[in-house]
Amino acid sequence: MATGTLQPQLISGYFFVILIKSNLLSCQQFSISFTQPVDCGTGSYFDISSLSCAKCGANQISGKSGLTCECQTGFKMLSSNGASITCQKCPDSKPGVTQDGYECIQCPSGVGEDGKCQCPAGSILVERNVNGSLLQEAVCEACIGTEPDLSAPDVNSNRCVRCRDSFINTSQSCVCGSPNILAGGMCFAPEKLPAAVVATVTFAQLGLTVPSAWLSSFLYSSAAACLSFTNLTACQALGNMCVLNMHSTSSIGNDACGLYNTIYRATAAQGNNQNIPYWRTNLPWLYYGDQPGLASRVLQSEPLPVPFSFKGTNKNTNIELLAAVYTAQGEFIRWESVGGGNLQLCPDTVTRQQAAYTFGTAYKQDCVLSVSDLLAGQPEPLFYDVFLVQQKTVGDRRLLAVPVLNLNLQFNGQFVNQVSNLNSWYLTRRLVLIDTLSGREKSLSSTPRVIRVASNLKIRFQLVPNTQKGEVYPPLMSVSYSDILITDPAKQTVTVSFSVEYEMDQNEARVKTDIALGVLGGVAVVYSLLKTASWKRRISSPLIDVQTILKFLLIYAGDLANVFFVITVGTGLYWLIFYKAQQFVSVLLPLPTQEERFVTYVGCAFALKAVHFLHKLFVQLSVDIFFIDWERPRGKSSKSVEATGEGKTPAAPVSIWRTYFVANEWNEIQTVRKISPTFQVMAVLFFLEVVGFSSLALRDNSSELRRSAEVYSPAYSRILRYGVASTMWLCIGFLQLIFFSVFHERFVEDKIRQFVDLCSISNISVLLLSHQCFGYYIHGRSVHGHADTNMEEMNSNLKREAENLCGQRGLLPNSDIQTFQISITSRLRAQYDRILEPLSRRHGPSRLVDASANPFEQSTKAYHTMNRFLGSVIDHAHREMDYIVKDKLLFERIIGMEFIEPMDKSIFYNDDSYSFANVLFYGNEATLLIFDTLFFCVVDLGSQNFVLATVLTYLQQLIFRLIRNVLGRRNLVTKTLVDKRFLI
């Protein structure tokens, strides 16, 4: 079985090898020579079957197409089977060949170059009888061009037909004799229009005037036929030629637009179309008139009869446009629904293109097109009269004309439509998208020297002020053209854009914003003055100097930043809520150009808040701090000291490790915040990009968070983007604050209160001086007298404290308040500085430094001196530097200012809110949160990228946390006299 199975396989394998060896399966390439019909010559024709040249038969030459053969002059065709022909020479008695080429005949007036009979002008050639029999001699029958026959040869000179109406009406004959004018195959009477017309097209961008073959051939005839014979097609063609000249008018009356205006004025008695005063009967509607202020009356006098709404049963967001389409010759082609790419030159899917006609969707499409593609795809231009469809009831469709603002229009050489003054505009109607016709110089079949493309087409809707029902004014279609000098079409390109914009009057919103900014800015000035006065009191300086002014400006920068922040966040929320949630359209988003003022406000808020943040950071890095160790020796040292011959046993030294431990804990909590910055940036990015809240910032009326990739996605509104981002950042921040304050700090960990507890257990108090004469005090004196003990005694002490078997931790008897705001006297501050003065000299000029002094001994001596001094002050041991303890007034807490200035005694204000955290990141969470929000939003406004904004914001947080840690650690070492080697 195995052998029987294997044998056929071996045979087939051998057979395949034999095929390869014998080249039976080898591949072969086939090629032919490239030949075109023009290469075949007069005696050959191009054989479409073999794609090569073949010889014609006897007495034959190549035909005009080069694809067939025909008989030579003087030869008739005997037979033809579609593939080949047979020719025979005509006898001398009948030298002419009939028109069909199959017979020979005598010619009455001689033979032409083609070997066929010819007749004089005004006559037709007759070769056969009515029944089809061939005449012995051809006859030239003259057409009677006078009344009553008025006939002339047709185009092919085969029969006599009635003369054209223009000849009959002008000369009552078939001849357009002098002084009549023959133009465009028509006869016109003189003095109706100027005989000489300006058949040129001006391309102002290139500074070039091109003689147009199209205008040279048809401008005068179209104008004359329109005026003399009311030829509707000719009138439309004349209007199209004016459109090709960009509707430009001047004192010249014989150019396209000048001729149109001449006819417009001359036909005033004929009345108007559709009761529209600017639409003359029989003429196309090109202009809205030239009266001053007419544009504002057309655009802003009366709203559309049908309002727009985003939601509800009466939802109406469909913009239906219809266009009457004409050829360059003036022929009406069709009514065409605008959409699907007829006005949008950029290729795209129908679904995405149709999004342009959804009310409220800010649509914009840009692309780069090849000039060669435009020349091939648009050999002749199409002209559009655009109308807006309004339907109040079923079956009642009304068409509202859409005015056009042609930015290339010139009036007496001035681009009047490029100014911002609405009353200076000249509105038009008809528009063309691609003009490849008027720039042809030599002939209508030649390549144009210049083409003109509608490079920027924009449809703009304006909301009626103070409307609550979605009323809008008629739309305005503005168009700007680019003139392209043809040099190398294959390499030349043009950028085109199509957009739909919606705008409303922003003056009211701008005024309200300015009022809010002025009022809140004034409040910020007063508040900053109060803060500056409080600062002056806390540094015990009554003079107003340069330092005071600089401090006021720094404080005011922070308060003004808060004002800008509140206004910008409020503005972003306003547009987000009222635009996205409205049913009937009452507000529209500001245009990108109108958002510049808002972006400036955001930039001011960020810059001022950055100054405020850096000022806060500098203040925290310059705080004076000292750890007061209350621990006292509990025994005698084992070492004795010889003095005056007697051996003395000193007290056992107090361990410094408690101080080091507290210093390390303080170093750790310097950058602790009330929220988690990492969770903050990750949560914001998750909700914006993953959940899709960023979609709310798109410039459309949709509130959907998820969008299909197939539908059009409009550009982002910077105001909405800022509103969404800032709101999301603040909401997540506030939720974190609530969570950490209500749950985490109560049930998990509260680092600030834990630090106060640590001070009590360690028998260490902390003195913080954020100002010259103001600061904070944490009373950490142990109620047990000692903290430098073993584990058993420590646990016993904590148990006694838990069972209320010992005193309370507070500074005052029967009080548990351990934290205070302190306002100290100048005398106390002077003594504090005097103790530290030897240490400060080390960083001063070299002449003040004692070279013999040991820095370590100086630090140790200063530490013990300061520790004893501050401990004695807390124990009321210095009557001249005593203090009192009291509560702050409510108003003092609100404005952050002490009314009583310490003169003889320092004042310790009870502080159960742990406000010493103001010298830490923890107590400045509002400033950090606002700064992070603004940093995130500013990066996003500049990059339009939430991911990049998240990454940079996180890096910014890490950098400033590192700066605060490093410099704060250095300040801690300098001010507490703790060796930096023991700070982990």
GUTOR-740667 format. One record per residue (C-alpha): residue in one letter; x, y, z. Coordinates in steps of 0.1 Angstrom, whole numbers, padded with zeros to 4 digits, always signed. Example, Ala and Ser with C-alpha at 12.3 -4.5 7.8 and 13.67 -1.06 7.14 Angstrom:
a+0123-0045+0078
s+0137-0011+0071
# end
This chain:
m+0000+0000+0000
a+0028+0024+0008
t+0046+0016-0024
g+0014+0020-0045
t+0008+0054-0029
l+0043+0067-0034
q+0048+0057-0070
p+0023+0083-0086
q+0039+0110-0066
l+0074+0101-0079
i+0061+0100-0115
s+0045+0134-0112
g+0077+0149-0097
y+0099+0135-0125
f+0075+0149-0151
f+0077+0184-0135
v+0115+0182-0136
i+0114+0172-0172
l+0092+0202-0180
i+0116+0225-0164
k+0146+0210-0182
s+0129+0212-0216
n+0119+0250-0210
l+0082+0241-0216
l+0072+0261-0185
s+0097+0290-0191
c+0082+0326-0191
q+0085+0349-0222
q+0080+0386-0225
f+0060+0401-0254
s+0065+0437-0266
i+0054+0459-0296
s+0066+0492-0310
f+0048+0523-0299
t+0030+0539-0329
q+0005+0568-0331
p-0019+0577-0360
v+0002+0608-0368
d+0032+0586-0374
c+0016+0568-0403
g+0020+0594-0431
t-0003+0602-0460
g-0002+0568-0477
s-0009+0548-0446
y-0035+0545-0419
f-0035+0534-0382
d-0048+0499-0378
i-0067+0498-0345
s-0066+0461-0345
s-0028+0456-0347
l-0020+0491-0332
s+0004+0497-0361
c+0005+0515-0394
a-0008+0498-0426
k-0005+0508-0462
c-0035+0522-0480
g-0047+0507-0513
a-0041+0520-0548
n-0052+0555-0555
q-0059+0561-0518
i-0046+0584-0491
s-0050+0586-0454
g-0083+0601-0441
k-0085+0631-0418
s-0087+0610-0387
g-0058+0588-0397
l-0077+0557-0389
t-0091+0550-0424
c-0082+0555-0460
e-0101+0575-0486
c-0099+0580-0524
q-0075+0605-0539
t-0088+0637-0554
g-0106+0630-0587
f-0113+0594-0578
k-0147+0579-0568
m-0153+0551-0545
l-0165+0519-0561
s-0171+0497-0531
s-0166+0497-0493
n-0171+0469-0468
g-0162+0489-0438
a-0126+0475-0437
s-0114+0484-0472
i-0124+0505-0502
t-0119+0504-0540
c-0113+0536-0560
q-0117+0545-0597
k-0106+0577-0615
c-0134+0599-0628
p-0134+0606-0666
d-0125+0640-0680
s-0161+0646-0690
k-0172+0643-0654
p-0142+0655-0633
g-0161+0662-0602
v-0170+0637-0574
t-0204+0638-0557
q-0207+0648-0521
d-0212+0611-0511
g-0180+0602-0530
y-0197+0573-0550
e-0203+0590-0584
c-0187+0613-0609
i-0205+0644-0622
q-0200+0676-0643
c-0196+0707-0622
p-0212+0740-0633
s-0187+0763-0616
g-0155+0742-0615
v-0140+0718-0591
g-0126+0726-0557
e-0094+0714-0541
d-0112+0684-0526
g-0123+0673-0561
k-0160+0682-0555
c-0182+0708-0572
q-0185+0743-0557
c-0211+0770-0559
p-0209+0807-0554
a-0220+0823-0521
g-0258+0824-0516
s-0263+0793-0537
i-0267+0756-0529
l-0254+0726-0548
v-0280+0702-0564
e-0267+0668-0576
r-0298+0646-0576
n-0334+0649-0585
v-0361+0647-0559
n-0365+0610-0566
g-0327+0605-0560
s-0316+0600-0596
l-0282+0615-0604
l-0281+0645-0627
q-0257+0646-0656
e-0245+0680-0645
a-0248+0695-0610
v-0268+0727-0606
c-0262+0757-0584
e-0295+0770-0572
a-0294+0806-0558
c-0314+0812-0526
i-0337+0842-0528
g-0327+0865-0501
t-0353+0892-0507
e-0389+0895-0496
p-0411+0876-0495
d-0388+0845-0496
l-0359+0857-0474
s-0339+0825-0476
a-0302+0816-0475
p-0281+0785-0475
d-0280+0765-0443
v-0248+0757-0424
n-0238+0728-0448
s-0250+0747-0479
n-0273+0718-0487
r-0307+0736-0487
c-0322+0771-0486
v-0337+0780-0453
r-0353+0811-0439
c-0328+0838-0429
r-0321+0845-0392
d-0344+0868-0375
s-0317+0893-0367
f-0309+0898-0404
i-0346+0901-0413
n-0354+0925-0384
t-0323+0947-0391
s-0319+0948-0429
q-0351+0931-0442
s-0329+0908-0461
c-0304+0880-0456
v-0274+0903-0460
c-0261+0923-0431
g-0250+0952-0453
s-0235+0985-0442
p-0240+1004-0419
n-0253+0973-0400
i-0229+0953-0378
l-0223+0916-0382
a-0212+0900-0349
g-0215+0865-0336
g-0234+0854-0367
m-0261+0880-0361
c-0269+0913-0377
f-0274+0944-0355
a-0284+0980-0363
p-0257+1006-0355
e-0258+1031-0326
k-0276+1008-0302
l-0244+1000-0284
p-0208+1010-0288
a-0193+0993-0318
a-0159+0988-0300
v-0161+0968-0268
v-0134+0961-0242
a-0129+0924-0245
t-0103+0920-0218
v-0104+0905-0183
t-0084+0921-0155
f-0066+0899-0130
a-0059+0924-0103
q-0038+0901-0081
l-0013+0896-0109
g-0016+0931-0122
l-0024+0916-0156
t-0050+0924-0182
v-0057+0896-0206
p-0074+0899-0240
s-0101+0872-0238
a-0110+0852-0269
w-0144+0844-0253
l-0153+0880-0248
s-0139+0890-0282
s-0162+0864-0299
f-0194+0869-0279
l-0194+0901-0258
y-0208+0925-0284
s-0232+0900-0299
s-0246+0890-0265
a-0251+0926-0254
a-0266+0936-0288
a-0289+0905-0289
c-0300+0912-0254
l-0308+0948-0260
s-0322+0946-0296
f-0340+0913-0296
t-0345+0906-0259
n-0327+0873-0264
l-0329+0857-0229
t-0299+0834-0235
a-0278+0863-0247
c-0288+0883-0216
q-0277+0855-0194
a-0244+0851-0213
l-0237+0889-0210
g-0243+0886-0172
n-0219+0857-0170
m-0192+0878-0188
c-0198+0904-0161
v-0194+0878-0134
l-0161+0867-0151
n-0150+0903-0146
m-0158+0900-0109
h-0188+0924-0112
s-0163+0952-0114
t-0176+0985-0127
s-0159+1018-0136
s-0164+1048-0158
i-0158+1026-0188
g-0191+1018-0204
n-0181+0993-0230
d-0168+0964-0209
a-0189+0935-0199
c-0204+0950-0167
g-0206+0984-0184
l-0227+0970-0212
y-0249+0951-0187
n-0255+0983-0167
t-0263+1002-0199
i-0289+0977-0209
y-0302+0976-0173
r-0309+1013-0174
a-0322+1012-0210
t-0348+0986-0201
a-0362+1002-0170
a-0396+1005-0186
q-0399+0968-0190
g-0404+0963-0152
n-0389+0938-0128
n-0390+0901-0122
q-0408+0887-0092
n-0414+0922-0079
i-0378+0925-0069
p-0365+0960-0077
y-0330+0948-0086
w-0340+0921-0109
r-0348+0936-0143
t-0371+0917-0167
n-0352+0895-0192
l-0319+0902-0174
p-0300+0881-0149
w-0300+0895-0113
l-0264+0906-0107
y-0264+0936-0083
y-0284+0948-0053
g-0279+0984-0064
d-0253+1010-0055
q-0272+1031-0029
p-0252+1039+0003
g-0262+1017+0032
l-0281+0992+0010
a-0260+0963+0023
s-0271+0968+0059
r-0308+0970+0048
v-0305+0938+0028
l-0287+0919+0055
q-0301+0932+0088
s-0335+0946+0081
e-0358+0916+0084
p-0351+0881+0098
l-0359+0849+0081
p-0396+0838+0084
v-0387+0804+0097
p-0367+0803+0130
f-0341+0777+0139
s-0342+0755+0170
f-0317+0728+0183
k-0341+0706+0203
g-0377+0698+0209
t-0406+0689+0187
n-0400+0720+0165
k-0364+0711+0159
n-0351+0728+0128
t-0314+0727+0120
n-0316+0720+0083
i-0302+0746+0059
e-0317+0739+0025
l-0301+0758-0004
l-0310+0756-0041
a-0290+0769-0070
a-0301+0778-0106
v-0272+0766-0127
y-0262+0782-0160
t-0236+0775-0187
a-0212+0802-0199
q-0234+0805-0231
g-0263+0815-0209
e-0283+0783-0211
f-0302+0772-0180
i-0292+0737-0170
r-0312+0728-0139
w-0322+0735-0104
e-0296+0719-0082
s-0296+0712-0045
v-0266+0728-0029
g-0245+0701-0011
g-0225+0670-0020
g-0197+0690-0035
n-0211+0715-0060
l-0200+0745-0040
q-0173+0726-0020
l-0143+0720-0042
c-0125+0699-0017
p-0132+0661-0021
d-0148+0644+0008
t-0176+0620+0017
v-0211+0632+0012
t-0219+0628+0049
r-0191+0650+0059
q-0199+0676+0032
q-0235+0677+0042
a-0226+0687+0077
a-0220+0722+0064
y-0258+0726+0061
t-0267+0718+0097
f-0274+0750+0115
g-0250+0757+0144
t-0222+0735+0130
a-0192+0757+0123
y-0180+0740+0092
k-0146+0745+0075
q-0129+0725+0048
d-0094+0732+0034
c-0075+0714+0008
v-0048+0719-0019
l-0059+0712-0055
s-0038+0706-0086
v-0042+0732-0114
s-0040+0704-0140
d-0070+0687-0124
l-0089+0719-0124
l-0082+0725-0161
a-0092+0689-0169
g-0123+0689-0147
q-0137+0723-0156
p-0132+0731-0193
e-0160+0756-0191
p-0173+0773-0159
l-0207+0770-0144
f-0226+0799-0128
y-0248+0797-0097
d-0277+0818-0085
v-0281+0805-0049
f-0314+0806-0029
l-0323+0796+0006
v-0354+0775+0008
q-0379+0786+0035
q-0410+0764+0041
k-0436+0776+0066
t-0462+0751+0057
v-0463+0719+0036
g-0463+0728+0000
d-0454+0764+0005
r-0418+0767-0005
r-0403+0801-0008
l-0369+0809-0022
l-0349+0836-0005
a-0321+0851-0026
v-0287+0847-0009
p-0266+0878-0014
v-0229+0875-0024
l-0200+0896-0012
n-0174+0894-0038
l-0141+0905-0022
n-0125+0909-0057
l-0151+0934-0069
q-0137+0967-0079
f-0157+0999-0080
n-0138+1026-0098
g-0106+1008-0091
q-0112+1004-0053
f-0118+0970-0036
v-0149+0983-0017
n-0159+0949-0004
q-0126+0944+0015
v-0133+0972+0040
s-0150+0965+0074
n-0177+0992+0069
l-0209+0973+0060
n-0224+1004+0044
s-0196+1005+0018
w-0203+0970+0004
y-0217+0963-0030
l-0237+0930-0028
t-0240+0908-0059
r-0259+0876-0068
r-0243+0853-0093
l-0210+0835-0087
v-0186+0812-0105
l-0163+0788-0088
i-0136+0780-0114
d-0130+0802-0145
t-0108+0785-0171
l-0125+0803-0200
s-0119+0841-0198
g-0082+0837-0196
r-0078+0821-0230
e-0061+0846-0254
k-0057+0831-0289
s-0086+0808-0293
l-0114+0791-0273
s-0096+0758-0276
s-0062+0771-0264
t-0048+0766-0229
p-0058+0796-0207
r-0030+0820-0197
v-0046+0827-0164
i-0074+0809-0144
r-0094+0822-0115
v-0105+0800-0086
a-0128+0807-0057
s-0102+0800-0030
n-0123+0811-0001
l-0161+0806+0000
k-0179+0814+0032
i-0216+0814+0042
r-0223+0835+0073
f-0255+0835+0094
q-0261+0864+0119
l-0284+0860+0149
v-0310+0887+0155
p-0301+0906+0187
n-0320+0897+0218
t-0340+0870+0201
q-0354+0841+0220
k-0370+0823+0191
g-0340+0814+0169
e-0345+0843+0145
v-0316+0849+0121
y-0310+0874+0094
p-0306+0863+0057
p-0273+0845+0051
l-0244+0862+0034
m-0221+0843+0010
s-0187+0859+0007
v-0162+0847-0019
s-0126+0855-0026
y-0108+0845-0058
s-0072+0836-0065
d-0057+0844-0099
i-0032+0818-0111
l-0008+0824-0140
i-0004+0792-0158
t+0032+0781-0161
d+0034+0744-0153
p-0001+0731-0145
a+0012+0697-0134
k+0032+0713-0106
q+0010+0743-0097
t-0015+0741-0069
v-0041+0763-0053
t-0054+0762-0017
v-0092+0764-0014
s-0115+0768+0016
f-0152+0764+0022
s-0167+0774+0055
v-0200+0782+0073
e-0199+0806+0102
y-0225+0818+0127
e-0222+0850+0147
m-0241+0873+0169
d-0235+0908+0183
q-0210+0904+0211
n-0210+0940+0222
e-0234+0934+0251
a-0214+0904+0264
r-0182+0924+0260
v-0197+0954+0280
k-0209+0930+0307
t-0175+0914+0309
d-0158+0948+0312
i-0182+0959+0339
a-0176+0927+0359
l-0139+0932+0354
g-0140+0968+0366
v-0161+0961+0396
l-0142+0930+0408
g-0109+0947+0399
g-0119+0976+0422
v-0128+0951+0450
a-0094+0935+0444
v-0076+0968+0449
v-0093+0974+0482
y-0086+0938+0493
s-0050+0941+0483
l-0047+0974+0502
l-0060+0956+0533
k-0035+0928+0528
t-0007+0953+0523
a-0017+0972+0555
s-0018+0938+0574
w+0017+0930+0560
k+0030+0964+0571
r+0017+0958+0606
r+0032+0923+0607
i+0066+0936+0598
s+0063+0965+0622
s+0070+0992+0596
p+0048+1023+0595
l+0066+1039+0565
i+0054+1036+0529
d+0084+1030+0508
v+0094+1013+0476
q+0092+0979+0493
t+0057+0986+0503
i+0046+0995+0468
l+0063+0964+0454
k+0046+0943+0480
f+0012+0958+0471
l+0018+0951+0434
l+0027+0915+0442
i-0004+0910+0464
y-0026+0928+0438
a-0012+0905+0411
g-0026+0875+0429
d-0060+0891+0436
l-0063+0904+0401
a-0054+0870+0388
n-0083+0856+0408
v-0106+0882+0392
f-0095+0872+0357
f-0099+0835+0366
v-0134+0839+0379
i-0145+0860+0349
t-0130+0835+0324
v-0143+0804+0341
g-0177+0821+0344
t-0176+0831+0307
g-0166+0796+0296
l-0194+0780+0317
y-0219+0805+0304
w-0213+0797+0267
l-0210+0760+0275
i-0244+0758+0293
f-0264+0783+0273
y-0252+0773+0238
k-0253+0735+0243
a-0285+0734+0263
q-0307+0759+0244
q-0338+0748+0226
f-0346+0778+0204
v-0314+0795+0193
s-0308+0826+0214
v-0270+0827+0216
l-0242+0817+0191
l-0206+0811+0199
p-0181+0839+0193
l-0161+0836+0162
p-0124+0826+0165
t-0114+0862+0159
q-0139+0873+0186
e-0122+0849+0211
e-0089+0868+0211
r-0101+0891+0239
f-0110+0861+0260
v-0077+0844+0253
t-0060+0876+0264
y-0079+0875+0297
v-0068+0839+0302
g-0032+0849+0295
c-0034+0877+0320
a-0048+0854+0346
f-0020+0829+0341
a+0008+0855+0341
l-0005+0872+0372
k-0012+0839+0390
a+0024+0828+0381
v+0038+0859+0397
h+0016+0853+0428
f+0026+0817+0430
l+0063+0825+0428
h+0059+0852+0454
k+0042+0827+0477
l+0070+0802+0470
f+0097+0828+0479
v+0079+0836+0511
q+0078+0800+0521
l+0114+0795+0514
s+0125+0824+0536
v+0104+0815+0567
d+0123+0816+0601
i+0118+0784+0620
f+0132+0770+0652
f+0125+0738+0672
i+0123+0744+0710
d+0134+0713+0729
w+0117+0712+0763
e+0135+0681+0774
r+0157+0684+0805
p+0184+0661+0819
r+0171+0633+0841
g+0203+0622+0857
k+0241+0627+0860
s+0267+0619+0834
s+0291+0591+0840
k+0320+0614+0832
s+0334+0639+0857
v+0350+0672+0851
e+0380+0684+0871
a+0376+0720+0882
t+0395+0738+0910
g+0408+0705+0921
e+0373+0690+0927
g+0356+0664+0906
k+0321+0674+0893
t+0296+0652+0876
p+0277+0671+0849
a+0240+0665+0840
a+0234+0638+0814
p+0230+0653+0779
v+0196+0655+0762
s+0193+0635+0731
i+0191+0655+0698
w+0174+0627+0679
r+0139+0639+0688
t+0147+0673+0672
y+0161+0656+0642
f+0131+0634+0639
v+0107+0664+0641
a+0128+0683+0616
n+0126+0654+0591
e+0089+0652+0595
w+0086+0689+0589
n+0108+0685+0558
e+0084+0658+0545
i+0052+0678+0549
q+0065+0709+0532
t+0051+0698+0498
v+0021+0678+0511
r-0011+0690+0494
k-0047+0686+0502
i-0053+0667+0470
s-0034+0641+0450
p-0018+0659+0420
t-0011+0627+0402
f-0047+0615+0405
q-0058+0650+0395
v-0041+0651+0361
m-0049+0614+0353
a-0086+0619+0362
v-0089+0651+0342
l-0073+0634+0311
f-0095+0603+0316
f-0128+0623+0316
l-0117+0646+0288
e-0103+0621+0263
v-0116+0587+0273
v-0151+0595+0284
g-0153+0622+0258
f-0161+0654+0276
s-0138+0672+0251
s-0166+0668+0225
l-0186+0694+0243
a-0161+0720+0232
l-0168+0714+0195
r-0184+0742+0176
d-0218+0726+0170
n-0250+0721+0189
s-0245+0685+0197
s-0241+0674+0234
e-0230+0639+0225
l-0198+0627+0242
r-0189+0601+0216
r-0187+0609+0179
s-0185+0585+0150
a-0153+0588+0129
e-0174+0590+0097
v-0192+0622+0107
y-0178+0656+0104
s-0160+0669+0134
p-0159+0708+0136
a-0131+0728+0151
y-0129+0734+0188
s-0141+0766+0204
r-0114+0780+0226
i-0139+0794+0250
l-0158+0761+0252
r-0125+0742+0255
y-0114+0764+0283
g-0148+0761+0300
v-0148+0723+0298
a-0112+0719+0309
s-0113+0744+0338
t-0146+0731+0350
m-0134+0695+0349
w-0102+0704+0367
l-0120+0724+0394
c-0147+0698+0399
i-0123+0670+0403
g-0102+0692+0426
f-0132+0701+0448
l-0143+0664+0449
q-0108+0655+0461
l-0109+0682+0487
i-0142+0669+0500
f-0129+0633+0500
f-0097+0641+0518
s-0113+0665+0543
v-0143+0644+0552
f-0130+0609+0549
h-0093+0605+0544
e-0080+0630+0570
r-0106+0617+0596
f-0102+0580+0591
v-0069+0574+0573
e-0043+0600+0578
d-0040+0637+0586
k-0004+0647+0582
i-0008+0682+0597
r-0025+0670+0629
q-0001+0641+0631
f+0028+0665+0630
v+0013+0685+0660
d+0008+0652+0678
l+0044+0642+0670
c+0056+0675+0685
s+0038+0668+0718
i+0051+0633+0720
s+0086+0645+0712
n+0085+0673+0737
i+0093+0698+0709
s+0076+0731+0701
v+0079+0748+0668
l+0082+0786+0663
l+0075+0798+0627
l+0080+0835+0618
s+0066+0842+0583
h+0070+0879+0588
q+0093+0901+0608
c+0069+0902+0638
f+0043+0877+0629
g+0042+0839+0627
y+0029+0807+0642
y+0036+0787+0673
i+0030+0749+0678
h+0031+0741+0715
g+0046+0706+0717
r+0056+0706+0754
s+0049+0672+0768
v+0024+0669+0796
h+0046+0641+0811
g+0076+0663+0815
h+0099+0639+0796
a+0098+0623+0761
d+0133+0609+0760
t+0124+0576+0776
n+0120+0539+0769
m+0091+0522+0752
e+0075+0510+0784
e+0073+0545+0799
m+0062+0560+0766
n+0033+0536+0764
s+0024+0542+0800
n+0024+0580+0794
l+0001+0576+0763
k-0023+0554+0783
r-0025+0579+0811
e-0032+0607+0786
a-0059+0586+0769
e-0076+0580+0803
n-0073+0618+0812
l-0051+0610+0841
c-0028+0639+0833
g-0030+0675+0822
q-0040+0687+0787
r-0015+0695+0759
g-0025+0731+0755
l-0003+0761+0763
l-0028+0773+0789
p-0039+0752+0818
n-0070+0732+0811
s-0067+0739+0774
d-0059+0716+0745
i-0052+0744+0719
q-0017+0738+0708
t-0014+0760+0677
f-0013+0798+0677
q-0009+0827+0655
i+0016+0850+0672
s+0022+0887+0668
i+0054+0895+0687
t+0070+0927+0698
s+0099+0943+0681
r+0120+0938+0713
l+0115+0900+0711
r+0123+0900+0674
a+0155+0920+0680
q+0167+0896+0707
y+0159+0867+0683
d+0180+0883+0656
r+0208+0891+0680
i+0212+0855+0690
l+0215+0844+0653
e+0238+0873+0644
p+0271+0854+0647
l+0258+0829+0623
s+0246+0854+0598
r+0281+0870+0597
r+0295+0839+0582
h+0276+0846+0550
g+0285+0883+0551
p+0317+0902+0542
s+0350+0885+0551
r+0361+0915+0573
l+0332+0907+0597
v+0340+0870+0600
d+0359+0858+0630
a+0385+0835+0615
s+0394+0819+0649
a+0358+0809+0656
n+0347+0773+0650
p+0315+0772+0629
f+0303+0741+0646
e+0308+0755+0680
q+0291+0787+0670
s+0261+0768+0657
t+0259+0747+0688
k+0262+0777+0711
a+0235+0796+0691
y+0212+0766+0692
h+0214+0762+0730
t+0211+0799+0735
m+0180+0802+0713
n+0165+0771+0728
r+0169+0785+0764
f+0157+0820+0753
l+0125+0809+0736
g+0117+0784+0763
s+0120+0811+0789
v+0098+0834+0768
i+0071+0807+0766
d+0075+0802+0804
h+0069+0840+0810
a+0104+0843+0824
h+0111+0877+0807
r+0087+0903+0819
e+0098+0928+0792
m+0091+0902+0765
d+0059+0887+0779
y+0028+0877+0759
i-0009+0872+0763
v-0032+0846+0748
k-0065+0856+0733
d-0090+0848+0705
k-0091+0866+0673
l-0121+0886+0664
l-0143+0873+0635
f-0136+0903+0614
e-0099+0899+0620
r-0101+0863+0607
i-0121+0874+0576
i-0098+0901+0565
g-0066+0885+0577
m-0054+0915+0597
e-0048+0921+0634
f-0063+0952+0649
i-0041+0954+0680
e-0005+0961+0674
p+0018+0944+0700
m+0037+0972+0718
d+0046+0959+0753
k+0035+0923+0751
s+0033+0898+0723
i-0001+0884+0715
f-0007+0847+0710
y-0040+0841+0691
n-0057+0808+0696
d-0057+0790+0663
d-0076+0757+0661
s-0076+0757+0623
y-0039+0749+0621
s-0031+0780+0600
f+0006+0774+0604
a+0001+0753+0572
n+0001+0786+0553
v+0038+0783+0552
l+0034+0749+0535
f+0019+0738+0502
y-0009+0724+0523
g-0022+0758+0533
n-0020+0772+0498
e-0041+0746+0480
a-0064+0773+0464
t-0034+0791+0449
l-0019+0758+0436
l-0052+0745+0422
i-0059+0777+0403
f-0023+0779+0390
d-0024+0743+0378
t-0058+0749+0362
l-0045+0779+0344
f-0013+0762+0334
f-0032+0733+0320
c-0057+0755+0301
v-0030+0778+0287
v-0010+0749+0273
d-0041+0734+0258
l-0052+0767+0243
g-0019+0770+0226
s-0016+0734+0214
q-0052+0722+0213
n-0040+0690+0229
f-0052+0677+0263
v-0026+0650+0264
l+0003+0674+0260
a-0013+0698+0285
t-0016+0669+0310
v+0021+0659+0306
l+0034+0694+0309
t+0012+0702+0339
y+0025+0670+0356
l+0061+0679+0349
q+0055+0714+0361
q+0042+0700+0394
l+0072+0678+0398
i+0096+0706+0391
f+0081+0730+0416
r+0078+0703+0441
l+0115+0695+0437
i+0124+0732+0440
r+0103+0736+0471
n+0119+0705+0486
v+0155+0714+0479
l+0153+0750+0488
g+0130+0744+0517
r+0154+0718+0531
r+0182+0743+0528
n+0162+0770+0546
l+0153+0744+0573
v+0190+0737+0579
t+0199+0773+0580
k+0171+0785+0603
t+0168+0755+0627
l+0206+0749+0630
v+0200+0712+0623
d+0228+0695+0605
k+0218+0688+0570
r+0234+0654+0571
f+0205+0642+0594
l+0177+0653+0571
i+0168+0623+0551
# end
